Amino acid sequence: MVTESQSYIELISFFTENLDMFEQPSGEETNLTVRDLIEEHIAEKIMAFFGQHASLDQDTRLDVVRETDAIVTDLEEFLSRRLEQKATSEQEAFIIEFSGLIKNLFDSAFIK
C-alpha cells in the first residue's frame, strides 16, 4: 500500500531532512513529549481518513491501521532518543504538517 510507494520514500526523506530540529531543539516547550504528539496527530489524521472513506471494508481498514503502525515505528526509530523529550512548538508544527502528509498518502491511494 503506501509504505512501499515512492511517495512514502519521499515523505521519509522530507522527515530525515528535518531531523535537526529534533536533535537540537530550541524554543518554547509544549506539555507533551515528541512521542505523544506523533501518536496523537497521526491517530487524529487516520480517524479523519476513515471518516472520509466510510465505505472501506474491514480488511482494508485493518491494512491501513497496520501501515500506520509501520509508519509510527519508522518515526520512532528515527527519533529513538528524542521520543520522551518535551516537544517544542516548532516540532509540534512539523509533526502536525507531517501527519497531514501521511493522511494525504492514504487519501491518494484510495482515490477512485
Phi and psi in degrees as a GROMACS rama.xvg file:
@    title "Ramachandran Plot"
@    xaxis  label "Phi"
@    yaxis  label "Psi"
@TYPE xy
-84.0729  -31.7421  VAL-2
-70.4848  -11.839  THR-3
-105.449  11.681  GLU-4
-94.4081  159.125  SER-5
-63.0309  -35.1677  GLN-6
-61.9324  -39.0594  SER-7
-67.6527  -40.9573  TYR-8
-59.3041  -42.7168  ILE-9
-66.5326  -37.38  GLU-10
-65.3759  -41.5753  LEU-11
-65.8105  -36.9018  ILE-12
-61.2402  -43.3475  SER-13
-59.0032  -42.6796  PHE-14
-62.1553  -48.1988  PHE-15
-66.8587  -29.4195  THR-16
-66.0008  -19.4386  GLU-17
-109.096  13.6707  ASN-18
-63.3384  -26.167  LEU-19
-55.2179  -35.7121  ASP-20
-66.1019  -19.0668  MET-21
-94.3291  -25.7135  PHE-22
-74.1972  -40.3023  GLU-23
-129.489  73.5373  GLN-24
-67.2317  142.288  PRO-25
-143.961  151.648  SER-26
111.223  -176.783  GLY-27
-70.5818  132.119  GLU-28
-82.631  148.312  GLU-29
-91.6659  179.373  THR-30
-86.2332  -6.64172  ASN-31
-108.107  153.447  LEU-32
-80.3368  166.319  THR-33
-58.2703  -43.9427  VAL-34
-59.1288  -46.3672  ARG-35
-57.9491  -44.2141  ASP-36
-66.1356  -42.4544  LEU-37
-60.0291  -50.5691  ILE-38
-63.4264  -43.8519  GLU-39
-63.71  -49.4372  GLU-40
-74.9799  -36.9914  HIS-41
-67.5031  -42.8699  ILE-42
-59.9407  -42.5892  ALA-43
-59.8597  -44.2243  GLU-44
-68.9314  -37.4023  LYS-45
-70.2933  -36.3998  ILE-46
-63.7964  -39.0283  MET-47
-63.9626  -40.4182  ALA-48
-58.4971  -48.0539  PHE-49
-62.2299  -37.1168  PHE-50
-63.5516  -35.8945  GLY-51
-82.093  -17.9485  GLN-52
-123.764  55.8963  HIS-53
-62.5691  -20.611  ALA-54
-82.7371  -1.58988  SER-55
-64.2202  137.139  LEU-56
-75.8132  167.195  ASP-57
-59.032  -42.2248  GLN-58
-63.012  -41.2013  ASP-59
-66.4617  -41.1364  THR-60
-59.7477  -41.9234  ARG-61
-65.0801  -37.1303  LEU-62
-61.7116  -42.2632  ASP-63
-63.5584  -42.3171  VAL-64
-62.7046  -42.9722  VAL-65
-61.6654  -44.05  ARG-66
-63.6341  -41.2128  GLU-67
-63.0341  -42.3466  THR-68
-59.2081  -40.7442  ASP-69
-64.1861  -39.1456  ALA-70
-64.6783  -46.4468  ILE-71
-61.106  -40.7598  VAL-72
-61.2739  -42.9007  THR-73
-58.5832  -46.5083  ASP-74
-64.0136  -40.2022  LEU-75
-64.0034  -34.8622  GLU-76
-66.9737  -40.855  GLU-77
-65.9526  -34.3028  PHE-78
-107.395  16.4361  LEU-79
-38.3252  -55.1502  SER-80
-76.3079  -15.6026  ARG-81
-101.181  -2.95199  ARG-82
-62.5494  -34.1718  LEU-83
-93.9303  -1.29103  GLU-84
-76.2142  151.684  GLN-85
-65.7276  134.242  LYS-86
-78.9719  149.099  ALA-87
-90.4696  167.929  THR-88
-61.098  -38.2296  SER-89
-63.4885  -43.5187  GLU-90
-64.2764  -40.59  GLN-91
-61.6307  -44.2074  GLU-92
-60.8303  -41.471  ALA-93
-65.241  -44.094  PHE-94
-62.774  -39.8285  ILE-95
-61.9127  -46.5009  ILE-96
-62.3665  -45.4693  GLU-97
-63.3559  -40.3535  PHE-98
-60.9916  -39.4649  SER-99
-63.9102  -37.5851  GLY-100
-67.3713  -35.4036  LEU-101
-62.7457  -45.7992  ILE-102
-59.5496  -41.6508  LYS-103
-59.8493  -36.7503  ASN-104
-60.1082  -46.717  LEU-105
-66.3634  -42.2478  PHE-106
-56.2055  -47.1746  ASP-107
-67.3297  -27.9215  SER-108
-71.6971  -21.3335  ALA-109
-114.257  9.64777  PHE-110
-73.4959  129.771  ILE-111
